[in-house]
């Protein structure tokens, strides 16, 4: 019989919970201002866009990173952390680590946007590059930990990360209530590995939830339909949504998504680019391709708005040249 951990909140094998999301929300609220909840008219319905692109690191990932690193034991903090990320989680971990005085090493793909690589290094983290097609980032991280020690801070397959990302839902619900609106009744979230989607599913148990992935990288959609975890079929499939390029979800994420009956849809390159232009023109926000996927699904009619629909604009870290090209419609 397996003994229960004497400190279950520090057990990496634990399941994420709503209580954990609420605990994370209090920690996040103590250090970060709320991101705006902006109205946008779509087909004569108002949707509410949660502007996580305005976080200090330009993405919601700062939430989970802060929750995770502030729960490290003194011994764990002294040994440092190792993260895996295409860029946004990297900056979240680096930001939290710098503030807490913790050494951080981030395993990042060699083809990550230069803006994300530079920003991560500028926050003081060591960056270790890997090839997204031929190497496993998890294997690279495991090797680093075996050689150096440290705690893995996974980008999505971690109970603290899931709970921390769910705090965006706690905020969004309170912001709607402040406007006299009940809900949200429907949530549309950008989805890579499922950390944000799972966190929102826990945070907002009454809401109908849609996870949105880029075409070719819609493994969670296929997994939910099949009832089992399926990996991305072609790791070379081209996409501009680098933030959502994860090879497969983890059991900890899939269990939450499956239990809550989350549905998933895939969006095309052009649908994402259109959403980025709409965010710029109507909301005056810079949103990266991966961060615009949820809005793309609503604008394309793949998810119909409800009475109080919350849509995540989850990241704004895009290389300037690429962004100008997309705005120009090229």
SERO-4910 file (N, C-alpha, C, O; in steps of 0.05 Angstrom, whole numbers):
BEGIN
 pado doro    nc1    nc2    nc3   cac1   cac2   cac3    cc1    cc2    cc3    oc1    oc2    oc3
  Unk    A     17    -24      0      0      0      0     18     25      0     36     27     16
  Unk    A     12     43    -18     28     68    -20     20     87      2     -3     92      7
  Unk    A     41     98     16     36    117     37     28    144     25     40    152      4
  Unk    A     10    157     37      2    184     28     24    204     36     36    202     58
  Unk    A     30    223     18     51    242     24     43    259     49     20    267     51
  Unk    A     61    263     67     55    280     91     50    309     83     38    324     99
  Unk    A     59    317     59     53    344     49     41    341     21     54    346      1
  Unk    A     15    334     20      3    329     -6      4    352    -25      4    348    -49
  Unk    A      4    377    -15      6    400    -33     32    401    -48     35    415    -68
  Unk    A     53    387    -38     79    387    -51     84    361    -65    107    356    -73
  Unk    A     64    345    -69     67    319    -82     63    323   -112     41    330   -121
  Unk    A     84    319   -129     81    324   -158     62    305   -171     54    309   -194
  Unk    A     54    283   -158     36    264   -169      7    270   -163    -11    255   -171
  Unk    A      2    291   -148    -25    298   -140    -42    307   -164    -31    315   -184
  Unk    A    -68    307   -161    -85    317   -182    -91    347   -177    -94    355   -154
  Unk    A    -93    363   -198   -101    391   -194   -130    392   -185   -146    375   -192
  Unk    A   -137    413   -170   -164    416   -159   -174    444   -161   -158    463   -166
  Unk    A   -200    448   -158   -212    475   -157   -201    490   -133   -195    514   -135
  Unk    A   -198    477   -110   -186    490    -87   -158    499    -93   -150    521    -84
  Unk    A   -143    484   -109   -116    492   -117   -117    516   -134    -99    534   -132
  Unk    A   -136    518   -152   -139    541   -170   -145    566   -153   -134    587   -158
  Unk    A   -162    563   -133   -169    585   -116   -146    594    -99   -142    618    -95
  Unk    A   -130    575    -90   -106    582    -75    -86    597    -93    -74    617    -85
  Unk    A    -83    587   -117    -65    600   -137    -75    628   -143    -59    647   -147
  Unk    A   -102    632   -145   -113    658   -152   -106    679   -131   -101    702   -138
  Unk    A   -106    671   -105    -99    689    -84    -69    697    -87    -62    720    -82
  Unk    A    -52    678    -94    -24    684    -97    -19    702   -121     -3    721   -119
  Unk    A    -32    697   -143    -29    713   -167    -39    742   -162    -27    761   -171
  Unk    A    -63    744   -149    -74    770   -144    -57    788   -127    -58    812   -128
  Unk    A    -40    775   -110    -23    790    -92      1    803   -106     14    820    -95
  Unk    A      7    793   -130     31    803   -144     26    814   -172     42    829   -182
  Unk    A      4    807   -185     -2    816   -212    -29    830   -214    -48    822   -201
  Unk    A    -30    852   -229    -56    864   -234    -74    847   -252    -63    830   -267
  Unk    A   -100    849   -250   -117    834   -268   -113    844   -297   -109    867   -302
  Unk    A   -115    825   -315   -114    833   -344   -143    841   -352   -162    831   -341
  Unk    A   -145    860   -371   -171    870   -379   -189    848   -391   -180    829   -404
  Unk    A   -215    851   -387   -235    835   -400   -250    854   -420   -265    871   -411
  Unk    A   -245    850   -446   -254    869   -466   -277    858   -482   -276    836   -492
  Unk    A   -298    875   -486   -321    866   -503   -315    868   -532   -301    886   -541
  Unk    A   -325    849   -548   -322    849   -577   -348    839   -589   -358    818   -581
  Unk    A   -359    853   -608   -384    845   -621   -377    826   -644   -362    831   -662
  Unk    A   -390    802   -643   -387    782   -664   -415    772   -671   -429    760   -655
  Unk    A   -424    778   -696   -451    770   -705   -472    779   -686   -490    763   -679
  Unk    A   -471    804   -677   -491    816   -660   -492    804   -632   -511    807   -617
  Unk    A   -471    790   -624   -468    779   -597   -442    790   -585   -422    794   -600
  Unk    A   -443    796   -560   -418    806   -546   -403    782   -535   -414    766   -519
  Unk    A   -377    780   -542   -360    761   -529   -340    777   -511   -336    801   -516
  Unk    A   -328    764   -492   -311    778   -473   -283    766   -475   -278    743   -470
  Unk    A   -264    783   -484   -237    774   -490   -219    780   -466   -215    803   -458
  Unk    A   -207    759   -455   -189    761   -432   -161    766   -443   -148    748   -455
  Unk    A   -151    791   -440   -126    800   -453   -101    791   -438    -88    808   -426
  Unk    A    -96    765   -438    -72    755   -425    -46    763   -440    -24    760   -429
  Unk    A    -49    773   -464    -26    784   -478    -14    808   -465      8    817   -472
  Unk    A    -28    820   -445    -18    843   -431     -5    836   -404      2    854   -389
  Unk    A      0    811   -399     15    803   -376     44    813   -378     53    820   -400
  Unk    A     59    815   -355     87    825   -357    105    809   -376    123    821   -387
  Unk    A     99    783   -380    115    768   -399     99    764   -425    108    748   -443
  Unk    A     77    777   -428     62    776   -453     44    751   -456     35    746   -479
  Unk    A     40    736   -435     24    712   -437     15    702   -410     26    709   -389
  Unk    A     -6    686   -410    -18    675   -385      1    657   -370     -4    651   -346
  Unk    A     22    648   -383     40    628   -370     53    637   -344     62    621   -329
  Unk    A     53    663   -339     64    673   -315     48    664   -291     59    661   -269
  Unk    A     23    658   -294      6    649   -273     15    622   -261     20    620   -237
  Unk    A     16    602   -278     24    576   -270     53    575   -259     59    561   -240
  Unk    A     70    591   -272     98    591   -263    101    602   -235    116    592   -219
  Unk    A     86    624   -229     88    636   -203     76    616   -182     88    613   -160
  Unk    A     54    604   -187     43    584   -169     62    561   -163     65    553   -141
  Unk    A     75    552   -185     93    529   -181    118    536   -165    125    522   -146
  Unk    A    131    558   -173    156    565   -160    153    574   -131    171    570   -115
  Unk    A    130    586   -125    126    595    -97    119    572    -79    118    576    -55
  Unk    A    114    548    -90    109    525    -73    133    506    -71    131    485    -59
  Unk    A    156    514    -82    180    498    -78    189    499    -49    186    519    -35
  Unk    A    200    477    -40    213    477    -14    238    493    -15    249    497    -37
  Unk    A    249    501      7    275    516      7    297    499     -7    314    510    -21
  Unk    A    296    473     -3    316    456    -15    313    455    -45    332    456    -60
  Unk    A    288    453    -54    283    453    -83    290    479    -96    302    480   -117
  Unk    A    284    501    -83    290    528    -94    321    531    -96    330    542   -116
  Unk    A    335    521    -77    364    523    -78    377    508   -101    398    515   -111
  Unk    A    363    486   -109    373    469   -130    366    479   -158    376    469   -178
  Unk    A    348    498   -159    340    510   -185    318    494   -199    309    473   -189
  Unk    A    309    505   -221    287    493   -237    295    489   -266    312    504   -276
  Unk    A    283    470   -279    286    465   -307    259    466   -320    241    451   -312
  Unk    A    255    482   -341    230    484   -355    232    475   -384    254    474   -395
  Unk    A    210    468   -396    209    462   -424    188    480   -437    166    483   -426
  Unk    A    195    493   -459    177    513   -470    185    522   -498    208    521   -505
  Unk    A    165    531   -513    170    543   -539    174    573   -536    182    587   -555
  Unk    A    169    584   -511    175    612   -508    159    627   -486    171    642   -471
  Unk    A    133    622   -485    117    637   -466    120    626   -438    123    642   -419
  Unk    A    118    600   -435    123    588   -409    152    593   -400    157    597   -376
  Unk    A    170    594   -419    198    600   -413    200    627   -399    214    630   -379
  Unk    A    187    647   -410    188    673   -398    174    675   -371    183    689   -353
  Unk    A    152    660   -368    138    659   -343    156    647   -321    157    658   -299
  Unk    A    169    625   -327    187    612   -307    210    631   -301    218    634   -278
  Unk    A    222    642   -322    245    660   -318    238    684   -301    253    693   -284
  Unk    A    214    695   -306    204    719   -291    201    712   -261    211    726   -244
  Unk    A    188    689   -256    183    681   -228    210    674   -215    214    681   -192
  Unk    A    227    660   -229    253    652   -218    270    676   -211    282    677   -190
  Unk    A    270    696   -228    286    720   -223    275    734   -198    291    743   -181
  Unk    A    249    736   -196    237    750   -173    243    735   -147    245    748   -125
  Unk    A    244    709   -148    248    692   -124    277    685   -119    283    672    -99
  Unk    A    295    693   -137    323    687   -134    330    658   -138    347    646   -124
  Unk    A    316    645   -157    320    617   -164    333    614   -191    326    628   -210
  Unk    A    353    597   -193    366    592   -219    347    577   -238    334    557   -229
  Unk    A    345    585   -263    326    572   -282    340    565   -307    355    582   -319
  Unk    A    336    541   -317    345    532   -343    321    524   -359    304    509   -349
  Unk    A    319    534   -384    296    528   -400    304    514   -426    321    524   -440
  Unk    A    292    491   -431    296    477   -456    276    488   -477    252    485   -474
  Unk    A    287    499   -498    271    513   -519    278    503   -546    301    496   -551
  Unk    A    259    502   -565    265    493   -592    283    513   -607    281    537   -603
  Unk    A    301    503   -623    320    520   -637    306    539   -657    317    559   -664
  Unk    A    281    532   -665    267    549   -684    246    566   -670    228    577   -683
  Unk    A    248    569   -644    230    587   -629    234    616   -639    256    623   -648
  Unk    A    213    633   -638    216    661   -647    239    674   -632    242    670   -607
  Unk    A    255    689   -646    278    703   -634    270    721   -611    284    724   -591
  Unk    A    246    733   -613    236    750   -592    233    735   -566    240    745   -544
  Unk    A    223    710   -567    219    694   -543    246    685   -531    249    684   -507
  Unk    A    264    677   -549    290    668   -539    305    691   -525    316    688   -504
  Unk    A    304    714   -538    318    738   -526    306    746   -500    320    753   -481
  Unk    A    279    746   -499    266    755   -474    271    736   -451    275    745   -428
  Unk    A    273    710   -457    278    690   -436    306    694   -425    310    694   -401
  Unk    A    325    698   -443    353    703   -434    355    729   -419    370    731   -399
  Unk    A    341    749   -427    342    775   -414    332    774   -385    340    791   -369
  Unk    A    315    755   -379    304    752   -352    324    735   -335    318    730   -311
  Unk    A    346    727   -346    367    714   -330    367    684   -332    383    671   -318
  Unk    A    350    672   -348    349    643   -350    370    633   -370    377    646   -389
  Unk    A    381    609   -364    398    595   -384    380    581   -404    361    567   -396
  Unk    A    385    584   -429    370    571   -450    386    548   -462    409    552   -471
  Unk    A    374    524   -463    386    501   -477    368    494   -500    344    488   -497
  Unk    A    379    494   -524    364    490   -549    362    461   -556    380    445   -550
  Unk    A    340    453   -570    337    426   -580    322    428   -607    310    448   -613
  Unk    A    324    406   -622    310    405   -648    282    394   -644    279    372   -634
  Unk    A    262    410   -651    234    403   -646    226    376   -660    208    362   -650
  Unk    A    238    370   -683    230    347   -699    245    322   -690    233    300   -689
  Unk    A    271    325   -685    287    301   -681    293    295   -651    303    273   -645
  Unk    A    288    313   -633    293    309   -605    268    313   -588    250    327   -596
  Unk    A    268    300   -565    247    303   -545    255    323   -524    276    320   -511
  Unk    A    240    345   -521    247    365   -501    246    353   -473    261    361   -456
  Unk    A    227    335   -469    225    322   -442    250    306   -436    259    305   -414
  Unk    A    261    292   -457    285    276   -453    309    294   -447    326    288   -431
  Unk    A    310    317   -462    332    336   -457    331    347   -429    351    349   -415
  Unk    A    307    354   -420    303    364   -392    310    343   -371    323    349   -351
  Unk    A    302    318   -376    308    297   -357    338    292   -355    348    287   -333
  Unk    A    352    294   -377    381    291   -376    394    314   -360    413    309   -345
  Unk    A    385    338   -364    396    361   -349    391    357   -319    409    362   -303
  Unk    A    368    348   -312    361    344   -283    379    322   -272    388    324   -249
  Unk    A    383    301   -287    399    279   -278    428    288   -273    442    278   -255
  Unk    A    437    306   -290    465    315   -288    469    337   -267    489    338   -253
  Unk    A    449    355   -265    452    379   -248    434    379   -224    440    393   -204
  Unk    A    413    364   -224    393    366   -203    372    388   -211    374    399   -233
  Unk    A    354    393   -194    333    414   -199    306    402   -202    302    377   -203
  Unk    A    286    419   -202    258    411   -204    247    417   -232    250    439   -242
  Unk    A    234    397   -244    222    402   -270    197    419   -267    180    413   -250
  Unk    A    195    440   -283    170    456   -285    160    453   -313    166    468   -331
  Unk    A    143    433   -316    132    426   -343    114    448   -353    101    462   -337
  Unk    A    112    451   -379     96    473   -390     66    468   -386     51    488   -386
  Unk    A     57    443   -384     28    439   -380     22    414   -363      1    414   -350
  Unk    A     39    394   -364     33    369   -349     41    370   -320     58    354   -311
  Unk    A     30    388   -305     38    393   -277     14    404   -262      1    422   -272
  Unk    A      8    394   -238    -16    403   -224    -15    433   -217    -35    446   -218
  Unk    A      9    443   -209     11    471   -203      7    489   -227     -7    509   -226
  Unk    A     18    480   -249     15    496   -274    -14    497   -282    -24    518   -289
  Unk    A    -28    475   -282    -56    474   -289    -72    492   -271    -88    508   -280
  Unk    A    -68    490   -245    -82    507   -226    -76    536   -230    -94    553   -230
  Unk    A    -51    543   -235    -44    571   -239    -57    582   -264    -66    605   -263
  Unk    A    -57    567   -286    -70    577   -310   -100    582   -306   -111    600   -318
  Unk    A   -112    565   -290   -141    568   -284   -148    594   -271   -172    601   -270
  Unk    A   -129    608   -259   -135    633   -246   -145    654   -265   -159    673   -256
  Unk    A   -139    651   -290   -151    670   -310   -181    668   -310   -195    687   -315
  Unk    A   -191    644   -305   -220    640   -304   -233    652   -279   -254    663   -281
  Unk    A   -219    649   -257   -228    661   -232   -231    692   -236   -251    704   -228
  Unk    A   -211    704   -247   -211    732   -253   -234    740   -272   -249    759   -267
  Unk    A   -236    725   -294   -256    731   -314   -284    730   -303   -301    747   -309
  Unk    A   -290    710   -286   -316    707   -274   -322    731   -256   -345    742   -257
  Unk    A   -303    740   -240   -307    763   -223   -311    789   -239   -326    806   -232
  Unk    A   -296    791   -262   -299    815   -279   -326    816   -292   -338    837   -295
  Unk    A   -337    793   -300   -364    792   -311   -384    799   -290   -403    815   -295
  Unk    A   -381    788   -266   -399    795   -244   -400    824   -237   -421    836   -231
  Unk    A   -376    837   -239   -375    866   -234   -391    882   -255   -398    905   -250
  Unk    A   -395    870   -278   -411    883   -299   -440    874   -298   -456    880   -315
  Unk    A   -447    859   -277   -475    850   -274   -482    826   -291   -505    821   -296
  Unk    A   -461    811   -300   -466    788   -317   -460    762   -303   -439    760   -289
  Unk    A   -478    743   -305   -472    716   -294   -455    701   -315   -457    705   -339
  Unk    A   -439    683   -305   -423    667   -323   -394    668   -317   -386    676   -295
  Unk    A   -378    660   -336   -384    654   -364   -399    628   -367   -395    609   -352
  Unk    A   -417    627   -387   -431    602   -394   -415    586   -414   -420    562   -417
  Unk    A   -397    599   -428   -381    586   -449   -353    598   -448   -349    622   -445
  Unk    A   -333    580   -450   -305    589   -450   -291    577   -474   -294    554   -480
  Unk    A   -276    594   -488   -262    586   -512   -232    592   -507   -225    615   -503
  Unk    A   -216    571   -506   -188    574   -498   -168    564   -519   -173    543   -531
  Unk    A   -147    579   -523   -125    570   -540   -113    545   -526   -110    544   -502
  Unk    A   -105    525   -542    -97    500   -531    -72    488   -545    -72    485   -569
  Unk    A    -52    482   -529    -28    468   -539    -27    441   -525    -36    421   -536
  Unk    A    -16    440   -501    -15    416   -486    -39    411   -468    -44    389   -458
  Unk    A    -55    433   -463    -79    430   -447    -77    441   -419    -95    436   -403
  Unk    A    -56    456   -413    -53    467   -386    -74    488   -380    -87    488   -359
  Unk    A    -78    507   -399    -97    528   -395   -126    517   -396   -142    523   -379
  Unk    A   -131    500   -415   -158    488   -418   -166    472   -393   -188    475   -384
  Unk    A   -147    456   -383   -153    441   -359   -157    459   -335   -175    454   -319
  Unk    A   -141    480   -333   -144    498   -310   -170    513   -311   -183    516   -290
  Unk    A   -179    521   -335   -204    535   -337   -227    516   -332   -248    524   -322
  Unk    A   -224    491   -340   -245    471   -335   -249    467   -305   -272    463   -297
  Unk    A   -228    468   -290   -230    466   -261   -241    491   -248   -258    490   -231
  Unk    A   -232    514   -258   -240    540   -247   -269    547   -252   -281    560   -235
  Unk    A   -279    538   -274   -307    546   -283   -323    521   -288   -329    515   -311
  Unk    A   -330    506   -267   -343    480   -271   -371    481   -284   -380    461   -294
  Unk    A   -383    504   -284   -410    507   -296   -409    514   -325   -430    514   -339
  Unk    A   -386    522   -335   -384    532   -363   -379    509   -383   -366    489   -376
  Unk    A   -389    513   -407   -383    495   -429   -356    504   -440   -352    528   -445
  Unk    A   -338    486   -444   -311    494   -452   -302    482   -478   -306    459   -484
  Unk    A   -290    499   -495   -279    492   -521   -249    497   -521   -240    519   -515
  Unk    A   -233    477   -529   -205    480   -532   -199    483   -562   -209    468   -578
  Unk    A   -182    502   -569   -177    509   -597   -148    504   -604   -130    516   -591
  Unk    A   -143    487   -624   -116    481   -633   -112    489   -662   -131    492   -676
  Unk    A    -87    492   -670    -82    497   -699    -84    471   -715    -78    450   -705
  Unk    A    -92    474   -740    -94    450   -757    -67    436   -758    -46    449   -759
  Unk    A    -67    410   -759    -43    394   -760    -32    388   -733    -16    369   -729
  Unk    A    -39    404   -713    -30    401   -685    -54    397   -667    -53    405   -643
  Unk    A    -75    385   -678   -100    382   -663   -102    355   -649   -122    340   -652
  Unk    A    -80    347   -635    -79    321   -622    -99    319   -599   -110    297   -595
  Unk    A   -105    340   -585   -125    339   -564   -153    335   -575   -169    320   -564
  Unk    A   -159    348   -597   -185    343   -610   -188    314   -618   -208    301   -612
  Unk    A   -167    303   -630   -168    275   -638   -169    256   -614   -182    235   -615
  Unk    A   -154    264   -593   -153    247   -569   -180    246   -555   -190    225   -547
  Unk    A   -193    269   -553   -219    270   -540   -240    254   -556   -257    241   -544
  Unk    A   -238    256   -582   -257    241   -599   -252    211   -597   -271    195   -599
  Unk    A   -226    203   -594   -219    174   -593   -222    162   -565   -224    138   -562
  Unk    A   -222    180   -545   -223    170   -517   -196    161   -506   -195    148   -485
  Unk    A   -175    168   -520   -148    161   -511   -128    181   -522   -133    194   -542
  Unk    A   -105    184   -509    -85    203   -517    -72    194   -543    -61    172   -545
  Unk    A    -73    212   -563    -61    207   -589    -40    229   -594    -46    253   -588
  Unk    A    -17    223   -604      3    244   -610     -3    258   -636    -19    249   -652
  Unk    A     11    281   -640     10    294   -665     21    275   -687     41    262   -682
  Unk    A      7    274   -709     15    254   -730     40    263   -746     55    246   -754
  Unk    A     43    289   -750     66    299   -766     79    322   -753     68    345   -754
  Unk    A    101    318   -740    115    339   -725    127    360   -743    137    381   -734
  Unk    A    127    355   -769    138    375   -788    115    392   -801    121    409   -817
  Unk    A     90    387   -793     68    402   -805     72    432   -799     75    440   -775
  Unk    A     71    449   -819     77    477   -815     55    492   -801     31    488   -808
  Unk    A     62    508   -782     42    525   -768     57    550   -757     80    549   -750
  Unk    A     42    572   -756     53    596   -745     47    598   -715     57    615   -701
  Unk    A     31    579   -705     23    579   -677     44    563   -660     38    542   -649
  Unk    A     69    574   -659     90    560   -645     84    555   -616     93    535   -605
  Unk    A     68    572   -603     61    569   -575     44    544   -570     41    535   -548
  Unk    A     31    534   -592     12    512   -589     24    486   -601      9    467   -605
  Unk    A     49    485   -607     62    461   -619     71    442   -597     95    443   -589
  Unk    A     53    426   -587     61    405   -567     56    378   -580     35    374   -592
  Unk    A     74    359   -576     72    333   -589     48    316   -580     37    301   -595
  Unk    A     41    318   -554     18    304   -544     12    314   -516     30    325   -502
  Unk    A    -13    311   -507    -20    320   -480    -11    299   -460      0    278   -468
  Unk    A    -14    305   -435     -7    287   -413    -32    276   -400    -53    288   -401
  Unk    A    -30    253   -387    -53    241   -373    -66    260   -353    -90    260   -350
  Unk    A    -50    276   -339    -61    294   -319    -79    315   -331    -99    323   -319
  Unk    A    -72    324   -355    -89    344   -370   -113    330   -382   -136    339   -379
  Unk    A   -108    307   -395   -129    293   -409   -151    284   -390   -175    285   -398
  Unk    A   -144    276   -366   -164    267   -347   -183    289   -340   -208    285   -338
  Unk    A   -173    314   -336   -191    336   -330   -209    343   -354   -233    347   -351
  Unk    A   -197    345   -378   -212    352   -402   -233    331   -408   -256    339   -414
  Unk    A   -227    306   -405   -246    285   -411   -268    285   -390   -292    282   -398
  Unk    A   -262    288   -365   -282    287   -344   -302    310   -347   -325    307   -340
  Unk    A   -292    333   -357   -310    356   -360   -324    358   -386   -340    376   -391
  Unk    A   -320    338   -404   -333    338   -430   -325    361   -447   -341    371   -463
  Unk    A   -300    369   -445   -289    391   -462   -290    382   -491   -283    360   -498
  Unk    A   -297    401   -508   -296    396   -537   -274    412   -549   -266    433   -539
  Unk    A   -263    403   -572   -241    416   -584   -246    420   -614   -259    404   -627
  Unk    A   -235    442   -624   -237    448   -653   -210    457   -663   -193    465   -647
  Unk    A   -206    455   -689   -181    463   -701   -186    487   -720   -207    489   -733
  Unk    A   -166    505   -720   -169    529   -737   -146    530   -757   -124    519   -753
  Unk    A   -151    543   -780   -131    544   -801   -113    568   -798   -118    586   -782
  Unk    A    -92    568   -814    -73    590   -814    -86    617   -820    -82    637   -807
  Unk    A   -103    617   -840   -117    642   -848   -137    651   -828   -140    675   -823
  Unk    A   -150    632   -814   -169    640   -793   -154    653   -770   -164    672   -758
  Unk    A   -131    642   -763   -115    654   -742   -105    682   -750   -106    700   -734
  Unk    A    -96    684   -774    -86    711   -783   -108    731   -783   -104    754   -776
  Unk    A   -132    723   -791   -155    741   -791   -161    750   -762   -167    774   -757
  Unk    A   -160    732   -743   -165    739   -715   -144    758   -705   -151    776   -689
  Unk    A   -119    755   -713    -98    774   -704   -104    802   -715   -100    822   -701
  Unk    A   -114    804   -739   -120    830   -751   -145    842   -737   -145    866   -732
  Unk    A   -164    826   -730   -188    836   -716   -180    846   -688   -190    867   -679
  Unk    A   -163    831   -674   -154    840   -648   -139    867   -649   -142    883   -632
  Unk    A   -124    870   -670   -110    896   -674   -129    918   -681   -127    940   -669
  Unk    A   -147    913   -699   -165    934   -709   -187    941   -689   -194    965   -687
  Unk    A   -198    921   -675   -221    926   -658   -214    929   -629   -227    944   -614
  Unk    A   -193    916   -620   -185    916   -592   -159    931   -587   -152    937   -564
  Unk    A   -145    937   -609   -119    951   -608    -99    935   -591    -83    946   -576
  Unk    A    -99    909   -596    -81    891   -582    -63    876   -602    -71    868   -623
  Unk    A    -38    872   -593    -20    855   -608    -23    826   -597    -18    821   -573
  Unk    A    -31    808   -614    -35    780   -606    -20    762   -625    -22    765   -649
  Unk    A     -4    744   -614     11    725   -631     -7    704   -642    -30    701   -634
  Unk    A      2    689   -663    -15    669   -675    -28    649   -656    -52    645   -656
  Unk    A    -11    637   -639    -22    618   -619    -42    631   -600    -61    618   -592
  Unk    A    -37    656   -593    -54    670   -575    -81    678   -587    -99    685   -572
  Unk    A    -83    677   -613   -107    686   -627   -125    662   -635   -146    667   -647
  Unk    A   -116    638   -629   -131    614   -639   -159    613   -629   -178    606   -644
  Unk    A   -164    619   -603   -191    618   -592   -209    638   -606   -232    632   -613
  Unk    A   -200    662   -609   -215    683   -623   -221    674   -652   -243    679   -662
  Unk    A   -201    662   -664   -205    652   -692   -228    633   -694   -243    634   -713
  Unk    A   -231    615   -674   -252    595   -675   -280    609   -674   -298    600   -687
  Unk    A   -282    630   -658   -307    644   -656   -313    659   -681   -335    658   -692
  Unk    A   -293    674   -691   -297    690   -715   -304    673   -740   -318    681   -757
  Unk    A   -293    648   -740   -297    630   -763   -323    615   -760   -330    599   -778
  Unk    A   -338    619   -738   -363    605   -734   -360    576   -725   -379    561   -726
  Unk    A   -336    569   -716   -332    541   -707   -341    537   -678   -346    515   -669
  Unk    A   -343    559   -663   -355    559   -636   -374    582   -635   -367    605   -639
  Unk    A   -399    576   -630   -420    596   -629   -420    610   -601   -419    596   -581
  Unk    A   -420    637   -600   -420    650   -575   -445    644   -558   -467    640   -569
  Unk    A   -442    643   -532   -465    640   -514   -474    667   -504   -469    688   -516
  Unk    A   -487    667   -480   -497    692   -469   -474    708   -456   -474    732   -457
  Unk    A   -454    694   -446   -431    707   -433   -406    690   -439   -398    673   -423
  Unk    A   -395    694   -463   -373    677   -472   -346    690   -466   -341    713   -473
  Unk    A   -329    675   -453   -302    684   -446   -282    672   -467   -282    647   -470
  Unk    A   -267    689   -480   -248    680   -500   -220    689   -491   -215    712   -485
  Unk    A   -201    670   -491   -174    677   -483   -157    688   -507   -156    676   -528
  Unk    A   -145    712   -502   -124    722   -520    -99    716   -504    -90    733   -487
  Unk    A    -86    694   -509    -68    683   -489    -39    690   -492    -23    684   -474
  Unk    A    -31    703   -514     -3    711   -516      1    733   -537    -15    735   -556
  Unk    A     21    750   -532     26    772   -551     55    774   -559     65    796   -566
  Unk    A     69    751   -558     98    751   -565    102    742   -593    105    718   -599
  Unk    A    104    761   -611    107    755   -640    129    773   -651    131    796   -644
  Unk    A    146    761   -668    168    776   -680    156    799   -697    137    795   -712
  Unk    A    167    824   -694    155    847   -708    152    843   -738    132    851   -749
  Unk    A    172    832   -751    170    828   -780    147    810   -788    132    816   -807
  Unk    A    144    788   -773    122    769   -779     95    783   -773     76    779   -789
  Unk    A     94    799   -752     68    812   -745     61    832   -767     37    834   -775
  Unk    A     80    848   -776     75    867   -797     65    853   -823     47    863   -836
  Unk    A     77    831   -829     69    816   -853     40    806   -850     25    808   -869
  Unk    A     32    797   -826      5    787   -822    -15    810   -823    -36    807   -835
  Unk    A     -9    832   -811    -27    856   -811    -31    865   -840    -53    875   -847
  Unk    A    -10    864   -856    -12    873   -884    -27    854   -901    -34    860   -924
  Unk    A    -33    830   -890    -49    811   -905    -32    795   -925    -43    783   -943
  Unk    A     -6    794   -921     12    779   -939     15    750   -931     29    735   -944
***
